[in-house]
Amino acid sequence: MSSLFNFADDPCPLNSRSELFANRNFLFLLSGRGASELGDFFGELALSWVAVSAGLAALSLNLILFYVPRSLIRLYAGVFVDRWNRRNIMIATETIRGLLFAAIGFINLAGDPPLVLIYTVSFLVGLFGALFELANEALLPIIVEKPSLLLANSAFTAIFQVDNILGPALAGFAIYLFGTGIPLLVDSISFFILVAALFFIRGSDWRATSPRRRGWYSEFKEGLEFFRQNRELVWLAVIVAVINFGLAAFWNLYTLIFARDVLFAGSAGWGLLGLMSALGILLGSVLIGRRTKIQRRRLVIVLSLLSTGIGLVVFSFTRNLPSSLLAIFVVGFAIPFSDVVIVTLYQEIVPRELMGRVFGVRFFLAYMLIPFSLVFGFAVTLAFGVSFAILLSGLLIISMGLITIFVRSLSKLDLARGPGSKSERDEAA
């Protein structure tokens, strides 16, 4: 693995690492987001638990109302992320979401809230959450220097996986002990912890540029034009879309059915599969976080895709829990290498004044196929069985990895435009 990473032009990786973790703004953002992500498990599981008590249709509608606005707002809100103060956007959205969970939590303590209220909270939380994500993606390259972005993104991925390991168990135990009201209030508190951390982030101006008033569509087209001129960014979004199409049904549907009907391991086996995948992602994130720069980026993405796909193919043929745990660990371990590299590439390439719009289009393209993945996965599982459905997911991701090898525009990835890159040195000369 080390041969994939070239440090010839990066003589002081330890200095970059120490500088990042001496960056108080980064530490406040990392700790605040870590606390908030952990709290999200309490709130989301509690909302789903209340909804599912009214039937599967109610749970499905609740999920739709949560995810659909996230997709739409990602496409349209980028203009405003570029116009407004990004830190203030994050403070406002998290304050609103914290108040929403506080309100529904107190109502829940007094009695069962009506379903329409659950639906409304899910819709608004999804809407403001997408706006928060855009602002966060655009803020990170402002508070972290480009040479440290790879490590910063790895740190976020790692801490989120720690949350992913602890969150479901803690939230499920809290719901068992206290019902859904207290977990909803715990999520509310976690939002305000993040808000407090954001207030401690200092800087002169968190807006990309001075606000422009040329009309929404005119500014939106600027982001699209940047995509047109940088086709590698479009391909990166397509790669993530294919990964999400292959994995969304796997995480949300296949593993549960596989643990129940193939491994006969029940909910305990399903939980162990989730734990092993999270441990794999955590280890992969830590490993890539040890590097401050990767030059052969397309190769890393290709190997990540191929390893993920092969892991899924192997998983589809396993018939006992130990082998399944090993295969899903490999899947989890391979994912961060493409995920972290792709996120970092966007942050390095996209100019500060366009980040909101470009990231908005990127998120829309990358995540719009997730609902179709769930529908497709459900249909294939009914028709051919869950093992065949997992096999198809693996072959799809392998195919994307092979295609990535031959896409000419992706050759630009190895000529990164961040500090110290070959293209930047050529321009300076």
N, C-alpha and C positions, 0 to 999 in steps of 0.2 A: 504493500500500500504506500509506503513512503516514497517509492519511485515516482508516484504520480505527482508529488509535490516538489516544486523546484524552489530552493531557497537561495539560489545564486545571487539574486538581486535583493535579498531580504536579510541583511547581516545581523539585524538586532530584533528578532521576533520576541525575545523576552522583554525588551524595552516597550514594544508596542502593547504587549499584554499588561505590563505593570501600569502603563499610562492609561489604558482603558479602565482598569479597576481602581485607578486613582481619580477617575472622572466622576465627580459627585452627581452630576446630572444623570449620567448613565446608571449609576447605582440606585438613585431614587426611582428612576423609571423601571429598572429591572425588579427591584423589590416590590414596588407598588403593583406592577402587573402580575408578579408572581402571586401576591396575596389575592388580587382580584380574580385571577384565573382559578385559584383554589376555591374561592367563594362561589364561582359560577356553577360548580358541580352541585352545590347545595341548592341554589335557586332553580337551575334547570331541571334537576331530578325531582324537586318538590313540585314544580309546575306540571311536569309530565305525570307525576303520581296522582295529582288532583284530577288531571284530565283523563287519565286512563281509567279512573274509578267510574267515569261516565260511559266507558266503552271504547273500543278500538277506533271507531270513527271519530270520536272526540279527540283522541290522542293524535290521530293523523291530521285532523284539521288544525290542531294546535301547532304541530310541526310545520305545516304548510304556511301558516300565518307568521311563524317565526323566520323561516328561510326565504320566502318569496320577496319580502321587502328588502332583505339584505342584498339580494342579487340586483334589484332595480336601483337601489340607492347608490350602490357602488358605481354604477355607470354614470349617474347624473350628478353626484355630489362632488366630484373631483374639482369642478370649477370653483366651488365655494371653499374647498380646502386650500386651494391656491390663493384665494382672495383674502381669507380670514386668518387670524392668528391661530396657528395649529394647536398650540398648547391650550389656549382658551376653548377651542372646540372640544378637546379631550376633557377638560374640566367640566364643561357644560353638559356634555353627553353622559358622563359618568355620574354627575350629580342627579340628572333626571332619572337615570336608570336606578340609582340608589334609592331615590324617593319612591319610584314605582314599586320596587321590591319591599320597601318599608311599609307602604300602604297596603299591599296585598298580604303582607305578613301579618299585620295587625288585624286586618279583616278576617284572615284565616284563623287567628287565635280566638276570635269571637264566634266563629261558625264557618260552615262551608261556603266559600265565595261562589257566586253564580258563574257558570261557564263563560258567559259573555265577557265577564271581567277578566277571566284567565286569558281568553283570546285577545282581549285588548292589550293586556300587559305583554303577552308574547309578541304581538305585532310591533308595539312601540319599542320594546327591548331589542328586537331584531333590527328595527329601523335605525335607532340611535347607535346600536353596536356597530353597524356597518360604517357609519360616519366616523365613529371613533377609530376603527381599524385603518381607514384611509389616512386620517390625521396622524395616527401613530407611525404608520409606514413612512410618511413624509417628514415627520419630526426627527426620527432616529438619525438620518444622515446629517442633520444639522447639529446635533449634540455629540455625535461621534465622528472622528476623523476617518476618511476613506480607508487608510491602511488597517483600521481596527474594525471595519464593518463585518468582515467574515467572522471574527471572534465574537462580536456583539450579537450577531444573529444566532450563532451557535449557543451562546449563553442563554438567550431567550428560549430556544428550542429545548435545551436541557432542563431549564427550570419548569417549563410547561409540562415536560414529561414526568418530573417529580410530582407535580400537581396531579397528573393523570394517573399516577400510581396511588397517591394518597386520597385524592378527591372522592372517587366513587365509593370507596369503603367508608370513609368518614361521613359522607353525606347519607349513604344508606343506613348507617348505624344511627345517625341523628334523627332521620325520619322514623326509624323503628322506635326510638326512645321517646321522642317529643312530638311526633306528628309532623306536618308540613309547615306549620306557622314559624317555628323557631329557625329551621333551615332557611326559609325565605328571608328572615331578619339577618341571619348570618351573611347571606349574600349581599344584603343591603349594606352592612357594615364594611364588607370587603371593597365595595365601590368607593366608599368614603375614605378608606385607607389609601386607595390609589389617588383620589382627589387631593388628599393631604400631601402625598408624595409629589404630585405635579406642581403644587404651590411652592415646593422647595427647589424646583428646577429653575435656575436663573439664566437669564440671557437678555440680550438687547432687543431682539425682535424675532418672534417665531413665525412671522408671516413670510411667504416666499418673496414677494415684492410688494410694492405699493398697490393697493386695490385698483383694478382696472374695471371700467364700466363700458365694455364694448358689446355687451349682450352675451347671454349665456351660450348660445349656439356658436357664435364667433370664437369664443374662448375654448369651447369644447372641441371645435375642429382643429385647434392648435395641437391638442393632445393626440388626436387621430393622425394628423400630419406627421407628428414625430414618430408614431408607429410606422407609418408608410415609409419613412426615410430610414428606419432601423428595423429591417425585416427580421433580424435575429430576435428582437423582443416579441414579435408576433409568434415566432416559432416556440419561444420559451413558454408563452402563454398556452399554446396548443399542447406542448409537452405536459404541462401541469394539468390541463383539462383532461387529457387521456389518463394520466395517473389518477386523478380524482374519479373519473368514470370507472376505472378498474377497481379502485379501492373503496369507494363510498359504500357500495353494496357489500363488499367484503367485511368492512368493519361493523356496519349497522345491521346486516342481515345474515350473511353466510356463516360467520363464526358462531353465532347463536344456534343456527340450525345444524351446523356441522357438529358442534359439541353435543347437542341433544340427540341427533338421529344417526350420526356416523360413529362418533366416539363413545356415545352412551355415557357421557361424563356429567350431564346436567348443568345446572347453573354454576356449580363449583368449577367444572372444567372450562366453562365460558369465561369465568373470572380469571382463571389461570392463563388462558390464551391472551386476554387483554393485558394482564400483568407482564407476560413475557414480551409481547410486542412493545409495550412502553419501555421496558428495560433495554430492549434492542435499540429503540430510538434514542434513549438517553445515552447509551454507550457510543452510538454513532455520532451524536452531537458533541459529546466530550472529545472524541477523537479528532473530528474535523475542527473543533475549537482550539486544538493545540497548534493549528497552523494559522499564520497571519496572512498568508497569500497562497493562492493556487494558480499556477499558470496554465496547466493543461486542463482547462475547465470543461471543454466539451467531452474529453475522455472520462473525466470524473462523472459527468451527467450520464454518459452512455453506460458506464459500468454500474452506476447506481440503478438505472432502469433495468438492465439485464439481470442484475442480482435480485432486484425486487420481483421481477417476473419469474425468474427461475425458482425463487423461494415459494411463490404462489403455486407454481406447477407442482413442485415437490409436496407442498402442503395438501394439494388436492388428492394425492395418492396415499397419504398417511392414513393409518387405520387404528392407531393407538395414541394415547395422550402424550407420552414422552416424545415421540417423533414429531407430532404436531407442534409441540412446544418449541422444539428445536427449529423447525421450519419457519414458524411465525416469528421467532427471534431474529432469524436471518432477514426476513421481510422488513421488520422494524429497524434493524441495524442499517440496511441499505438506503432507506428513505431519506435521512437527513443530508446525505451527500449531495443529492440533486436539489433538494428543497433549499438548503442553506446557500448553496452556490447560486441558484437562480435568483433568490431574493436579493443577495448581495450584488449580483450583476445589475439588476434594475436600479438599485440604490446608487451604484457607481456611474451608470451610463446616463440616467435621466437627469436633466438640469433641475436645480432646486425649484425654479418657478413653474415647472411643468409636472412636478411629482404627483400632485393630487389628481390631475386629469389622466395622466398616463397610468398611474396605479389603479384608478377607478376602472378604466377600460381593461386593464390586466386582470383585476379581480373578477370582473364580469365574465370575461372570456374563460378564465380558469375554473370558475365555480358554477357556471350556468348548467353544466351537464349532470350535476349531482342528482337532482330529482329524477332525471331520465335514467340514471344508473340504478336507482332504487327500483323503479318500475320494471326496467329491463331485467334486473337481477331476480326480482320476484317471479316474472314470467318464465325465465330460463330455469329457475329452480323448480317450479311446478312442472314444467315440461320434461326436463332431463335430469333433475336431481342437483343437489348442492355441489357435489364434487365436480361435475361437468361445468357448472357455473363458475367455480373458482378456477378451474383449468382455463376457461375462456379469458378470464381476467388476467391471468398470468401470461397467456400467449399475446394478448393485446398489448401489455406493457413491454414484453420482449420485442414485439414488432416495432413499437415506438422507439425503443433503444436502437434497433438496427437502422431505422429510417434516419435517426439523428446522426448516424455516422456519415450519411451521404448528402445531407442538406448543406449546400455550399455556403449559405448566409451564416450558418452557425460556426464557420471557421473563424469568424470575427471574435468569437468568445475568447480565444487564446491570445487576442491582441487587446486585452482589457484596457479601458481608458481611465483606470484609477491611477493614483500617484505611483510612480515607479514602474508603470507598464511600458512595454516596448514602444507603443504608439505615442505615449506622452514624451518619452525620451527623444523619439525621432522629431516630434514637433518642436521640442525645446532646442534641438540642434539646428 
